[in-house]
């Protein structure tokens, strides 16, 4: 079953894109429950996941029924960035993914909150949340990058592996009040500064071009996403219409 949004508008398209980003990353972070390296970090990751889930609920509700959009759409109907669907990997991999995305999300919501468009109310509330998400990822990047030889190597490999997915964040999104491309210089400056402080190297590989990733907004996703989606939707699809 494929569920379509209630309204086919530019605002709906943008709400789906941003909402799917938050929903998918929330689920990925939730996968750390019971597996985080320390108890304090398990609580921190769960809190970030809940913040993102709250954002997703507001955004998906702007496009239609939030439950149907989350649990009854097929893979090709999701519009999230390929970055957020990447598997958790080791802890360094999760932190690199969070650093890249939360830095982008904080810049985006800060920009949207300064306007009076349909996303301004959500963005105004989410700016503080995304600032915490970014700061949390930055602190762990510094701790791992400038830590032991093992942690440094793992953090550098994670940065290198996910770098190819970052260019998609700055491509146009229909219905947004701002052009994501305008956020890219600030994102590169912030990420570059954090990596330098962590004694990590900014990857030399290109972030744009024919070979790079970046078709999630068009509904084309990487192989791990299908498995994640099946897990996320299993209960709802197994018991349609159930309430408890």
N, C-alpha and C positions, 0 to 999 in steps of 0.2 A: 504493500500500500504506500502510495506517495501522497503526502499532504502538501497542499500549496498554501502560500500565505493568504491572509484574508484580503489584502489589497495589493495590487500590482503597481506600486509607486516607487519613486526613487528613494524615498525615506524608508520604505519597507526593505529595499535592497540593502541599504546601508545598515539598518537595524539587524538584518540577518547576518551580514558579514561580521559586524562587531559582536553580536550575540553569540555566533558560532565560535568565534575566537575564544570568548570567555568560557563558554560551556565546555569545549573540548579540552582546554588547558585545565579547567577545574577538575575534570575527570582524571586527567593524567596525574595531577598532583594528589588526587584522592587515592590513587593506586599505591602511594607511599604508606598508607595507614598500616601500621604493624611492621613496617620495614625500614623506617628512617634510622639513621645511624645513632641518634640519641633521642630520648623522650622529648626534650625541649624542642627539638627540630621537628618531631612528628606533630606537635601542637602547632608550631609555626606554619608548616606546610598545609595543615588542615584549615587553619584560619585564612590563609591566602586562597585556598580552594573555595572556601565558603564565600569570601568576598567576590570572587569571580563568578560563582554560581548566582549570587544576588544580582550582579550586573547582567548576567545572561537572562535571568527571568524578566527583568525590566525590558531589556532590548527585544527579546523574542515576543513579549506581550505586545510590543508596538507593531509586530508583523502578523500576529494571529494568535492561536491558542498555543501557549508555551509548551504544554505537555505533548501535544501532537507534533509540534515542530521539533522537539527534542527526540521523541521516541518513535515516530512513525515515518519520518523522512528516510529516503534511500540515500546511499552514500553520495551519489552525484548531485543531490539537492543541497548538500552542505556547502557553505561558502567561506569556511575558515581558512586562515593561512596554513600552509603546509608546515610551517615552523612549529605551531602549537600541537600538532598531532604526532610529532616525533616521539618515539618511546622514551621512557625515563632514563634508560641506561644506568650507568652508575651515578652516584650523587653529583659528581662534577658535571656530568652531562645535563642533569636536571637544572643545576645552577646556571650553566651557560645559556640554556634555553630561556630560563626565567630572566636572566640579565638582559638578553637581547629584546625579549618581548615587553617586559615591564618598563624598560627605558622608553621604548616606542609608545607604549600605552599612556605613560605619564605625560609625555610631550603632546600626544594627540588630545587627551582629555583636558589638559591645561588650555590648549587652543580652543577646543569646543566650548569649554566653560566660560570663556571670555566673550562669547557671542550670545545671540538670542534665538538660535535655531532650535529644532525639536530635540536635539541631544544635549542641550545646555544644562537642563536640570539634573540629568543623570551624571554628566561629566562633573558638575560642580560638587556632587557628593563623592564621586569616585576618585577625584584628584588626590585626596589624602590617602586613600587605600593604595592607589598605584604608587604613590611616593614611598610608602612603607614597603611594598613589594620590590621596588627598585633598590631601595637601601638595603634590604635583606639580601638580595642577590649580590649587590656590590660587596658587602662585608664578607660573604662567603667566597666570592671570587678572589678577594685580597687574601683571605685566610688560606685558601687552597693553593693559589698561584704562588704566593710567597711563603709557602710552608715547607714541607719535606720534598725531597726529590720525586717521590712517588706521587704526592698530591699535585705538584707542579706539572708533572708529565700528564696526569689524567686531565687536569684542567685545560692544558694546551690542546690536547687531543679533542676534547669536547668543543672548544672554541673553533678549532679547525673544521670539525665535522659538521657543525651547524651553520657556519658562516654563509654557505651557499643558499640558505633559505631566507636570509635576512632582506634581500633586495625586494621581495614581494611586498613587504610592509609599506613601501613608499610608492606603490603604484596607485593610480586613481581609483577611488571607490565612489560609485554613483550614489548621490544623495547626501554625501557628507558636506558640511558647511566649510570645510577646509581641504586644501590639497595636501595629501600626505607627503608628496615629494618635497614640499617646503620644510618638512621636519627632518629630512635626512641629514643635512649638515650638522645640526645640533646633536642628532643621534650618534653620528660618527665621531664627533668631538667628545661626547660623554663616554662612549664605549672605549675609544682610544685612550682616554685619560685613565679609565679604570684598569684597562689591561696593562698599561704601562706601570701603574702603581703596583700591580700584582706581579710584576716581572714577567708578563706574558707578551707574546708577539701578535700583533694584528695580522691575520692571514693575508697572504699576497694574492690569493686566488680571487678572481672577479666575483662580484655579487650580482652582476647583470650580464645578460648575453644569452645566446641560444642554448647553451648547455646547462645553465643554472636552473634551480628549482623555482617554482612560482606560479602554479596554475590552480591553487586551492580556491581562489576567488571565482574561478570558472567551473568549479565542481570536480576538478581532477585532483585526486589525492594519492598519497603514497601508500604502499602495500600495508604498513602497520595500521593505518586508519580503519580499514575494513574490519580487522579483528577487534580493535578497540570499540568500534560502533556496535558490533554484534554483542559484545559484553554489556555495553551501556544500555542497550535497548532490550535485552533478553527478557527481563522480568515483565516489563510493560507489554511486550508482544506475546508473552506466554499466558498472560492473564488479562486479556482485553476487557476494559470496562470495570475492572476490579477496584474497589475502594476499601480503605482500612484506616 
